[in-house]
Amino acid sequence: MKKTTVSAFAKRKASGEKLVMCTAYDAPFAAAVLDAGIDIMLIGDSVGTTLLGYSSTLPVTMEDMIRHTQAVRRGAPEAFLVGDMPFMSYQSSIEEGIRNAGRLIKEGGADAVKLEGGAEYAELTSKLVRSGIPVMGHLGLMPQSVNTMGGYKVQGRSEEAVAKLISDAKALESAGAFCIVLECIPESAAKAVTESLTVPTIGIGCGRYCSGQVQVLHDLLGLLDFRPKHAGRYAEIGQIVREALRSYCEEVKAGTFPKDENIFNK
Ligand code: KIV
């Protein structure tokens, strides 16, 4: 499969061919995501809630992000990887943002970084791009701002909010962002933002008119009980895992495991 590049993104939007992105956090699933022909893998800070057992993304550290990005890179050497900048890795200063983004590229093996926020991060975005680090923006519902947003709520419902989304998206585009994730905004708002930009938008919970879609791997595969409204569900792996483990437990207790084929003879 041909690796997606930053320069191919705007062309994909212009051609109308949808971009496909999903999260990955470890080597075996990264290999499966690559095999499926998915264009972009996001090592999301959603690793905090999907794998690490946190109730939000706020506790996720740079070390967590680097370790999971490295694992994904080992599983999918040819994939286009976007590493998420975790909470407080770029908010305190531009210097810290550049240093941490550099770590995701140099130590993690990411091709690009994603950061949440609008015009207030245009300067950081521009400095990252000038330093050779491609930036994916993230607007709408920004999980790292859960405490200031007052919960995980759909954003962009008013005319003023849509105007702000468009001006933030344009500020990021002018600063050099190659793509912008939109999360949980009404379909009409996502369409308006997408039409206002040259760079593509990738939506989650934003309806049909973004330039592409992103989903969390664990939602797609049914690995967790939690089922967000916007999530596509293509398998019920969590159920399969529980049934398999129950069978193993029963067989050990009944003395029917190990079987002949599991036993070494002299
Ligand atoms: O962390 C993540 O998985 C994300 C996606 C929901 C876009 O930011």
Boltz pocket constraint, residues with backbone or C-beta under 6 A from the ligand:
constraints:
  - pocket:
      binder: B
      contacts: [[A, 23], [A, 42], [A, 43], [A, 44], [A, 45], [A, 46], [A, 47], [A, 84], [A, 181], [A, 183], [A, 204], [A, 214], [A, 216]]
      max_distance: 6.0
